[in-house]
Amino acid sequence: MGIPCRHAVAAITKAVEDPVNYVHSYYNKQTYMRCYDHGISPINGKNMWPKTNDPDILPPQYKRGPGRPKKLRRREPDDGNGPRWRRSYTTHRCNKCFAYGHNSRTCKLPKPKECATTTTVDVVPTQASQTIAPKKKGMLKVGFVFDFSIFVALFLLCMFFFMDLVAGL
């Protein structure tokens, strides 16, 4: 027995009883007054303390625990949960399917197949000092080759499209 916890108080209240009846008599005011009814005389100072032959009591040695020390202070139970600054009202967005709720690492879509457009090209030496070494074969990734003439053609096509669009307005 002792002082009931809040869960016990909730159960006692639900049973339509008084929680004070479940507190031990040690916590009553009458018990406290009987305990401290007689006078307690103070001692004048350390020089009036009784002498003993026992060794001095020292504080325990400090032993550092394993691992990294805690960054945040230890919070009280009613202080709140977790760190104070937290991103709220945000969701993850996948970079593969652009859906919310997961990221690209946990996406259920199959992985895209790797581009198999790699070809081997002989590396040709450009300086006279490099002609002694044997020719090396290297991998050259062939991607989209963007020629300047294609760029000019696309630019003119877009320009004519916008001119027709403006003229139609």
N, C-alpha and C positions, 0 to 999 in steps of 0.2 A: 504494500500500500504506500501511498504518498499522495502526490497531487496528480490527478488523472490528466492524460494528454488530451489534445483537442479532439482526437477521434473518439476517445472514451466519453468525453463530454457530449459529443454529438449523439452517441448511442444512448447515453443516460437521458438526454433531453428528449430523444425520440420515444423513450420508454416512459415519458411524462413523470420523471423523478427529478429531485433537486441534486445537482452535482456537488453541492457543499456537503451533503451527507456522505460522500465518497472520499473526502479529504481526511487524511490521518489526523489524529488528535494532536500530534506534535506541532502542527501548523496553526493551532488555535491561539488566540490572543491570551487566554488564561494560562496555557502551558508556558508561553514565553514570559509572562509576568512572574510565574512561580519560579522559573529557572533563574531569572536575574533579579529576584526579590532582595536577596542579601547584597550587601555592598561589596564591590571589588575594589581593593585598594591598589592604586598604581605604584609601580616601582620608580624610584627617583631617576635612575639612569643605568648605564651599562656597568658602572663600577659597583652597583648594588646587586647585580646578578649573582647567583650562587656559582662558585668555582667547581669545576669537575676535572677529572684526570683523563677524560676521553679526548681523542684528537679532534681538532677543529673540523667542522663539517664544511666541505668544499662543494661548489656547484658541479654538476656532472660535466664531463669533457664533451666538447662539441664535436660531433662526427657528421661530416658532410655526407648527404645521401647520394646515391648513384644517379646519374643522368643529369640532364640540363635543369637548372633551377626554374621554378615557375615564373612566368612573365607577369601575370596578373596577380593582384592581391587575392587572398582567400576571402571569398564573399560570404556574408551571412546568409542563412537559409531564406530570409525574407527580403534579401537584397535584389533579387531578380536573377534571371537565368542568362548565362553566357555573357559575351562581351557587349559593351554598350553600343558601339557603332557597328551596325550590321546593314548590309544592303537588303532592304526590304522591297517588296513589290517588284521583284525581278525574276525572270525565268530564263532558263538556258535556251539557246537557239542553235540548231544544228547547221553546220556550214555545208552539208551535203544535200539535205532535202529541205532546208530552211523551215523546218517545223519547230515549234516551241516544246519545251519539256525535256529535251535531251540534247547531248552534244554530238559532234561528229564521231567521237570515239565509241559511243554506245549506240550509234545509228544502226537500224535493222536493214538498211539498203545494202545490196552487195557492193563489194569494193569495185571500183572501175578497173578495167583491164589495163595493164601497162602498155604504153605505145611501143610497138615492136619495129619502129622505123629507124633502127640503128644500122649503119653500114660501116664497113671497114675501109679506111682510106690510108694509102701510103703517105707517110710524112716525107716530104721532099725537102732536103737541106737548102737553105737560102744563102749561106755564106760558104766561102771556099774552105774555111777551117772545119766545116761540118761534113765535108764530102768523104772523109776517111771513115767515119762511123757508119755501121750498117744501117740500112733503112729500117725504121720501126713502123709497126702497124699499130694504129690507134683507133679508138672508137669515136666516131663523130655522130652526134645525134642530129638527125635531119628533121627539122620542124617546118613550119610554114615560111617559105621564102617570100618576102615582100619586096617586089621589084618596084622601082620608082615609077615605071610606066603604068603599073597597076594602080599605084597611089594617085597618079594624075587622073587616070580614067575614073576612079571612084570619086575623086574630088569634083570633077566636072559633072558627073552624074548627079551627085547630091546638090550641086549648085543649080543645075537645070530644074531639078525637082522642086527646090524651094522657090525658084523664080516663078514656076508655073503655079505653085501654091499661093504665092503672094498675088499674082495676077488674077487668080480666081476669086480672091476676096474682094 
